Amino acid sequence: MRPRSRRLLGLALAFLAAREAHADNHPAYYGGHVVSNPNVVVVSWGPNVDSSVANGMASFYTSILQSPYLDWVSEYATVGLTSVSDGDAGTNQRIGRGAFVGLYTITPSVTGTTLSNTQVLTELQAQIAGHALPPPTSDAQGNANTVFMVNFPPGVTLITYGGQQSCLPVTGFCGTTDTLVLESGSVGVGLIPDQSPDGGCIGLCGTDPNYFNNATEVHAHVLLNLVTNVEDGLWYQGGNSAFQRPLAWYNIGAEHQVADICTDMPADVAGFTVETGWSNLQGACVSGPVAPLPLCTSGQTYCQQCSSTDVGQDGGCTGATPLCATDATDEAFGECVECTTGATCTGTTPVCGKGGASNDTCRACSGDAECTTNTAGPHCLTSGACGPEASSGGGSSGCASANGPLSAPFALLCLLLLRNAVPKRRRA
């Protein structure tokens, strides 16, 4: 829940020195959850949120969530990783591009001008239960993908768990993160105080004369921290006494999270101002990969997840993996795969496997139930292919195979059956 600290004006040399100092600050993985594909819901806390910020977030998130800004963050996937604190397995999640869900304005029951994180989380939970906000979505493993980014109107002050206050010079913050626990898991929440000229953060959270650009930079900062460390709020709520789960990617230095290390280092992505984030691979504050990343296949993590538009395209899903897994409930979501349905599987591997080692690969059938709709026939043959039922007429004793040779044990059984079926000659 590390707040996005304020910007001090005119300290360019200090920024450069800080950037050099950050070079040894590498976030490590402590075993907690990340956000696989952030589905962002932008929430206005009542009707008085600045209209330019509230309405402009739709185009901002629509653009950056489908841009290289999230591609490079795939280096913080947790697939195959173990925690540096306890040595146990992590959450086995990819990180990829996301989607903008929509803009929502709520009528909060809390009307005060000073709000704690706990009050905000309680209100959001009630608004979700009352269907004023959409329920969170999940990835294929059941981890929450939804992120709620909450904009507050002028005059509202936020107080974090440690008592830190929004928009104060020197000690204040421009945006912070928290975690809402629902049945769908740990849901990321970003809290962004007003960045307009009517709010207390003006002049503290960015030097751009267009305050909307300062607001998008703060939003991007908070988003990066949530995607790479969504349960940081739980860690704070639990007393943050030791560096351990539920933390995900965390740096024990002065600047703790991926975007914190790069505070006040903006970049332009798709025409919008964003905050850069620390890349362990590139050893710098970045807003994208050095070069376009390859599309993901099984076993890759530092990659760009594919989409339906990548099928059959140069540089897309081709060769042995010509299709893209676009079903969000599929374990291989975002990977180029051999199959997504049995329609592309033929011969002795007519079934598109789901789950486990054979997920989205063609395999042999294991029973008639897997061949009921197969155009080759409704029965699973001994060869593993689907086909018509083997003929039992013409004295074949049921030993015919409609596709391929019989297995050795079955062939021996058939030989014995045929031998017994041959009439014996009687002596005169």
C-alpha positions as CSV (number, residue, x, y, z in Angstrom):
1,M,0.0,0.0,0.0
2,R,3.0,2.2,-0.5
3,P,1.6,5.7,-1.4
4,R,2.7,7.4,-4.6
5,S,4.8,10.2,-3.1
6,R,4.4,13.8,-4.1
7,R,6.5,15.6,-6.8
8,L,8.8,18.4,-5.7
9,L,9.2,21.0,-8.4
10,G,12.4,21.8,-10.1
11,L,14.7,19.2,-8.7
12,A,15.9,17.6,-12.0
13,L,19.4,16.9,-10.7
14,A,18.0,15.2,-7.6
15,F,15.9,13.0,-9.9
16,L,18.9,11.9,-11.8
17,A,20.8,11.1,-8.7
18,A,17.9,9.2,-7.3
19,R,17.7,7.2,-10.5
20,E,21.3,6.2,-10.1
21,A,20.7,5.3,-6.5
22,H,17.8,3.1,-7.4
23,A,20.0,0.9,-9.6
24,D,20.6,-1.6,-6.7
25,N,17.0,-1.6,-5.7
26,H,15.6,-4.8,-7.3
27,P,12.1,-6.0,-6.2
28,A,12.2,-9.6,-5.1
29,Y,9.3,-12.1,-5.1
30,Y,7.8,-12.9,-1.7
31,G,5.1,-15.4,-2.9
32,G,2.0,-13.2,-3.1
33,H,-0.5,-12.6,-5.9
34,V,-0.1,-10.4,-8.9
35,V,-2.9,-9.3,-11.4
36,S,-2.8,-11.5,-14.5
37,N,-4.8,-9.3,-16.9
38,P,-6.0,-6.1,-15.2
39,N,-9.7,-5.3,-15.9
40,V,-9.9,-1.7,-14.8
41,V,-13.1,-0.2,-13.4
42,V,-12.9,3.6,-12.9
43,V,-15.1,4.8,-10.0
44,S,-16.1,8.3,-9.3
45,W,-16.7,8.9,-5.6
46,G,-19.9,10.9,-6.0
47,P,-21.0,13.4,-8.7
48,N,-18.4,16.1,-8.0
49,V,-15.2,14.4,-9.3
50,D,-13.5,16.6,-11.9
51,S,-15.3,15.9,-15.2
52,S,-12.1,16.0,-17.3
53,V,-10.5,13.4,-15.1
54,A,-13.6,11.2,-14.8
55,N,-14.5,11.2,-18.5
56,G,-10.9,11.1,-19.8
57,M,-10.0,7.9,-18.0
58,A,-12.0,5.8,-20.6
59,S,-9.7,6.7,-23.5
60,F,-6.6,6.5,-21.2
61,Y,-7.1,3.0,-19.9
62,T,-8.5,1.7,-23.2
63,S,-5.1,2.7,-24.8
64,I,-2.5,1.8,-22.2
65,L,-4.0,-1.5,-21.2
66,Q,-3.6,-2.7,-24.8
67,S,-0.1,-1.3,-25.3
68,P,3.5,-2.3,-24.6
69,Y,3.2,-0.5,-21.3
70,L,1.9,-3.8,-19.9
71,D,4.0,-6.1,-22.1
72,W,7.3,-5.4,-20.2
73,V,5.5,-6.1,-16.9
74,S,5.3,-9.7,-17.9
75,E,8.8,-10.1,-16.5
76,Y,7.1,-10.0,-13.1
77,A,5.1,-13.2,-13.8
78,T,5.2,-15.7,-11.0
79,V,5.1,-18.9,-13.1
80,G,7.5,-21.4,-11.6
81,L,8.8,-19.0,-8.9
82,T,9.2,-19.6,-5.3
83,S,9.2,-17.1,-2.4
84,V,12.5,-15.6,-1.3
85,S,11.1,-15.6,2.3
86,D,9.8,-19.2,2.7
87,G,11.0,-21.1,-0.3
88,D,7.4,-22.3,-1.1
89,A,5.8,-22.1,-4.5
90,G,4.3,-18.9,-5.7
91,T,1.0,-18.2,-7.4
92,N,2.0,-19.4,-10.9
93,Q,0.5,-16.4,-12.7
94,R,1.3,-14.7,-16.0
95,I,1.0,-11.0,-16.4
96,G,-0.3,-9.6,-19.7
97,R,-2.5,-6.9,-21.2
98,G,-5.8,-6.0,-19.7
99,A,-9.1,-4.3,-20.6
100,F,-11.1,-1.2,-19.6
101,V,-14.4,-2.2,-18.1
102,G,-16.2,1.1,-17.7
103,L,-16.8,4.3,-15.8
104,Y,-19.1,4.2,-12.7
105,T,-20.3,6.9,-10.4
106,I,-21.4,5.8,-6.9
107,T,-23.4,7.5,-4.3
108,P,-21.4,6.7,-1.2
109,S,-23.1,6.4,2.2
110,V,-20.0,8.0,3.8
111,T,-20.3,11.7,3.3
112,G,-17.3,13.0,5.3
113,T,-14.5,14.9,3.8
114,T,-11.8,12.9,5.6
115,L,-11.8,9.2,4.7
116,S,-9.7,6.3,5.9
117,N,-8.8,3.3,3.7
118,T,-11.0,1.1,5.8
119,Q,-14.0,3.4,5.1
120,V,-13.4,3.3,1.4
121,L,-13.0,-0.5,1.2
122,T,-16.2,-1.0,3.2
123,E,-18.1,1.4,0.9
124,L,-16.8,-0.4,-2.2
125,Q,-17.9,-3.7,-0.9
126,A,-21.4,-2.4,-0.2
127,Q,-21.6,-0.9,-3.7
128,I,-20.6,-4.2,-5.3
129,A,-23.1,-6.1,-3.2
130,G,-25.8,-3.6,-4.2
131,H,-24.8,-4.0,-7.9
132,A,-23.8,-0.4,-8.3
133,L,-20.4,-1.7,-9.3
134,P,-19.6,-4.8,-11.4
135,P,-18.5,-8.0,-9.6
136,P,-14.8,-8.8,-10.0
137,T,-13.7,-11.2,-12.7
138,S,-11.0,-13.9,-12.3
139,D,-8.3,-15.5,-14.3
140,A,-8.2,-19.2,-15.1
141,Q,-6.8,-20.0,-11.7
142,G,-9.5,-18.1,-9.8
143,N,-7.4,-15.1,-9.0
144,A,-9.1,-11.7,-9.2
145,N,-8.4,-9.7,-12.4
146,T,-10.5,-6.7,-11.6
147,V,-8.9,-3.5,-10.4
148,F,-11.0,-0.6,-9.0
149,M,-9.4,2.8,-9.5
150,V,-11.3,5.4,-7.4
151,N,-11.2,9.1,-8.2
152,F,-12.2,11.5,-5.3
153,P,-13.7,15.0,-5.6
154,P,-12.0,18.2,-4.4
155,G,-12.1,18.7,-0.7
156,V,-11.7,15.0,0.2
157,T,-8.7,14.0,2.2
158,L,-7.5,10.4,2.4
159,I,-5.7,8.9,5.4
160,T,-3.7,5.7,5.1
161,Y,-3.2,3.0,7.7
162,G,0.0,4.6,8.9
163,G,-1.8,8.0,9.2
164,Q,-0.2,9.5,6.1
165,Q,-2.4,12.2,4.5
166,S,-3.0,12.9,0.9
167,C,-1.7,16.0,-0.8
168,L,0.4,17.4,1.9
169,P,3.7,19.0,1.1
170,V,6.8,16.8,1.8
171,T,4.9,14.1,3.7
172,G,1.7,13.8,1.6
173,F,0.9,11.3,-1.2
174,C,-0.8,11.6,-4.6
175,G,-2.2,8.1,-4.8
176,T,-2.1,4.9,-2.9
177,T,-3.1,1.2,-3.2
178,D,-5.2,-1.2,-1.0
179,T,-6.7,-4.6,-1.2
180,L,-10.3,-5.6,-1.0
181,V,-11.0,-9.2,0.0
182,L,-14.0,-10.8,-1.6
183,E,-15.1,-14.3,-2.6
184,S,-13.3,-13.8,-5.9
185,G,-10.0,-13.3,-4.0
186,S,-7.8,-10.3,-3.4
187,V,-9.1,-7.3,-5.5
188,G,-6.8,-4.4,-6.1
189,V,-8.0,-0.9,-5.2
190,G,-6.4,2.4,-6.2
191,L,-7.2,5.6,-4.4
192,I,-6.5,8.8,-6.2
193,P,-7.3,12.2,-4.6
194,D,-8.3,15.1,-6.8
195,Q,-5.5,16.3,-9.1
196,S,-7.5,19.3,-10.6
197,P,-6.8,23.0,-9.8
198,D,-9.6,22.8,-7.2
199,G,-7.9,20.1,-5.2
200,G,-5.0,20.1,-2.7
201,C,-2.7,18.1,-4.9
202,I,-2.2,20.7,-7.6
203,G,1.5,21.6,-8.0
204,L,2.5,18.6,-5.8
205,C,1.9,15.6,-8.1
206,G,3.3,16.7,-11.5
207,T,4.7,19.6,-13.4
208,D,2.6,19.3,-16.5
209,P,0.5,22.5,-17.0
210,N,-2.3,20.1,-18.1
211,Y,-3.5,18.6,-14.8
212,F,-5.1,15.7,-16.6
213,N,-1.6,14.5,-17.6
214,N,-0.6,14.6,-14.0
215,A,-3.7,12.6,-13.1
216,T,-2.9,9.9,-15.7
217,E,0.7,9.7,-14.4
218,V,-0.6,9.0,-10.9
219,H,-3.1,6.5,-12.2
220,A,-0.4,4.6,-14.1
221,H,1.9,4.6,-11.0
222,V,-0.8,3.1,-8.8
223,L,-1.8,0.6,-11.5
224,L,1.8,-0.7,-11.9
225,N,2.0,-1.2,-8.1
226,L,-1.3,-3.1,-8.0
227,V,-0.5,-5.4,-10.9
228,T,2.8,-6.5,-9.4
229,N,1.8,-6.5,-5.7
230,V,-1.9,-6.6,-5.4
231,E,-2.0,-7.8,-1.8
232,D,0.2,-5.1,-0.4
233,G,-2.8,-3.7,1.3
234,L,-3.4,-7.0,3.2
235,W,0.2,-6.8,4.3
236,Y,-0.3,-3.4,5.8
237,Q,-3.6,-4.4,7.3
238,G,-1.8,-7.3,9.0
239,G,0.8,-5.1,10.6
240,N,3.6,-5.4,8.0
241,S,6.0,-6.8,10.6
242,A,8.0,-9.0,8.3
243,F,8.8,-9.1,4.6
244,Q,6.8,-12.2,3.6
245,R,3.5,-13.2,2.0
246,P,1.1,-11.8,1.1
247,L,3.7,-9.5,-0.5
248,A,4.4,-10.3,-4.2
249,W,7.2,-8.1,-5.8
250,Y,8.7,-5.9,-3.2
251,N,12.0,-4.1,-2.5
252,I,13.1,-3.7,1.0
253,G,14.9,-0.5,0.2
254,A,13.6,3.0,0.7
255,E,11.3,2.7,-2.4
256,H,9.4,-0.5,-2.1
257,Q,7.3,-1.2,-5.2
258,V,7.9,-1.3,-9.0
259,A,6.6,2.2,-9.6
260,D,7.8,3.7,-6.4
261,I,11.4,3.2,-7.5
262,C,10.6,5.4,-10.5
263,T,8.5,8.1,-8.9
264,D,8.6,11.4,-10.8
265,M,9.9,9.7,-14.0
266,P,7.1,10.1,-16.5
267,A,6.9,8.8,-20.1
268,D,4.6,9.1,-23.0
269,V,2.7,5.9,-24.1
270,A,0.0,6.1,-26.8
271,G,-0.2,9.8,-26.4
272,F,-0.8,9.7,-22.6
273,T,1.5,10.5,-19.7
274,V,2.4,7.5,-17.6
275,E,4.8,6.7,-14.8
276,T,7.7,4.5,-15.6
277,G,8.4,1.3,-13.6
278,W,11.5,-0.4,-12.5
279,S,12.6,-3.3,-14.8
280,N,14.8,-5.9,-13.2
281,L,15.7,-7.2,-16.7
282,Q,16.5,-3.8,-18.2
283,G,18.0,-2.4,-15.0
284,A,16.2,0.9,-15.5
285,C,12.9,2.8,-15.2
286,V,11.0,1.9,-18.4
287,S,7.6,2.2,-20.1
288,G,8.0,-0.7,-22.5
289,P,10.3,-3.5,-23.6
290,V,13.4,-2.8,-25.5
291,A,11.9,-4.5,-28.6
292,P,8.6,-6.1,-29.3
293,L,8.2,-9.3,-27.3
294,P,7.5,-12.6,-28.9
295,L,4.0,-14.0,-28.5
296,C,3.6,-16.4,-25.6
297,T,3.7,-20.1,-26.0
298,S,3.8,-22.8,-23.3
299,G,6.7,-22.3,-20.9
300,Q,7.4,-18.6,-21.8
301,T,6.7,-15.8,-19.4
302,Y,8.5,-12.7,-20.7
303,C,6.3,-12.4,-23.7
304,Q,3.2,-10.7,-25.1
305,Q,0.0,-12.6,-24.8
306,C,-1.7,-13.3,-28.2
307,S,-5.2,-12.3,-29.3
308,S,-7.5,-13.5,-32.1
309,T,-5.9,-11.0,-34.5
310,D,-2.6,-12.9,-34.2
311,V,-3.9,-16.1,-35.8
312,G,-2.4,-16.7,-39.3
313,Q,-0.4,-13.4,-39.3
314,D,3.2,-12.9,-40.0
315,G,4.9,-12.9,-36.5
316,G,1.7,-14.3,-35.0
317,C,0.6,-17.8,-34.1
318,T,1.9,-20.1,-36.8
319,G,3.6,-23.4,-37.3
320,A,3.0,-26.0,-34.6
321,T,1.0,-23.5,-32.5
322,P,-1.2,-21.8,-35.1
323,L,-4.1,-20.8,-32.8
324,C,-4.5,-18.4,-29.9
325,A,-6.2,-19.4,-26.6
326,T,-8.6,-16.6,-26.1
327,D,-10.8,-18.2,-23.5
328,A,-10.0,-16.4,-20.2
329,T,-10.9,-19.6,-18.2
330,D,-8.3,-21.6,-20.2
331,E,-5.0,-22.3,-18.4
332,A,-3.2,-21.3,-21.6
333,F,-5.0,-18.0,-22.0
334,G,-3.0,-15.7,-24.2
335,E,-0.7,-18.5,-25.5
336,C,-0.3,-19.7,-29.1
337,V,-1.4,-23.3,-29.0
338,E,-1.9,-26.3,-31.2
339,C,-5.7,-26.5,-30.7
340,T,-8.6,-24.8,-28.9
341,T,-11.2,-27.3,-30.0
342,G,-11.2,-30.8,-31.5
343,A,-12.1,-29.4,-34.9
344,T,-8.4,-29.0,-35.8
345,C,-7.3,-32.4,-34.4
346,T,-7.4,-35.4,-36.7
347,G,-6.1,-39.0,-37.2
348,T,-4.9,-40.8,-34.1
349,T,-5.0,-37.6,-32.0
350,P,-8.6,-36.3,-32.5
351,V,-9.1,-34.7,-29.1
352,C,-8.0,-31.2,-28.0
353,G,-6.8,-31.8,-24.4
354,K,-7.9,-29.5,-21.6
355,G,-6.0,-29.1,-18.4
356,G,-2.7,-30.6,-17.3
357,A,0.2,-31.4,-19.5
358,S,-1.9,-32.0,-22.6
359,N,-3.8,-28.7,-22.3
360,D,-4.6,-27.3,-25.8
361,T,-2.7,-30.1,-27.6
362,C,-4.1,-32.8,-29.8
363,R,-4.2,-36.3,-28.1
364,A,-5.7,-39.7,-28.6
365,C,-9.2,-40.4,-27.6
366,S,-9.8,-42.3,-24.3
367,G,-13.4,-43.4,-24.9
368,D,-16.5,-43.1,-27.1
369,A,-17.7,-40.0,-25.1
370,E,-14.9,-38.0,-26.7
371,C,-15.9,-39.0,-30.3
372,T,-19.7,-38.4,-30.2
373,T,-19.5,-35.3,-32.4
374,N,-16.4,-36.2,-34.4
375,T,-17.0,-36.3,-38.2
376,A,-14.8,-39.4,-38.5
377,G,-17.1,-41.5,-36.4
378,P,-18.6,-41.7,-32.9
379,H,-16.4,-44.4,-31.5
380,C,-12.9,-44.4,-30.0
381,L,-10.8,-47.0,-31.7
382,T,-7.9,-48.9,-30.3
383,S,-5.5,-46.7,-32.4
384,G,-6.7,-43.6,-30.5
385,A,-8.6,-42.3,-33.5
386,C,-12.3,-41.6,-33.7
387,G,-14.2,-43.7,-36.3
388,P,-17.2,-45.9,-37.1
389,E,-17.9,-48.9,-35.0
390,A,-15.7,-51.9,-36.0
391,S,-17.7,-54.4,-38.1
392,S,-18.6,-57.7,-36.3
393,G,-20.1,-59.5,-39.3
394,G,-18.5,-61.9,-41.9
395,G,-16.9,-64.1,-39.3
396,S,-14.5,-61.4,-38.1
397,S,-15.2,-62.2,-34.5
398,G,-15.0,-58.4,-33.7
399,C,-11.3,-58.3,-34.3
400,A,-11.3,-55.8,-37.1
401,S,-9.8,-52.3,-36.7
402,A,-11.1,-49.4,-38.7
403,N,-8.0,-47.4,-38.3
404,G,-4.4,-48.7,-37.7
405,P,-2.9,-51.9,-36.4
406,L,-4.1,-53.6,-33.3
407,S,-2.0,-53.5,-30.1
408,A,0.0,-56.6,-29.4
409,P,-2.1,-57.9,-26.4
410,F,-5.3,-57.3,-28.3
411,A,-4.0,-59.0,-31.5
412,L,-3.0,-62.1,-29.5
413,L,-6.5,-62.3,-28.0
414,C,-8.0,-62.0,-31.4
415,L,-5.8,-64.8,-32.7
416,L,-7.0,-67.1,-30.0
417,L,-10.6,-66.2,-30.7
418,L,-10.2,-66.8,-34.4
419,R,-8.5,-70.2,-33.8
420,N,-11.3,-71.3,-31.6
421,A,-13.8,-70.1,-34.3
422,V,-12.3,-72.4,-37.0
423,P,-14.5,-75.6,-37.4
424,K,-12.6,-78.8,-36.6
425,R,-12.7,-81.7,-39.2
426,R,-14.4,-84.8,-37.9
427,R,-12.9,-88.2,-38.5
428,A,-14.9,-90.6,-40.8
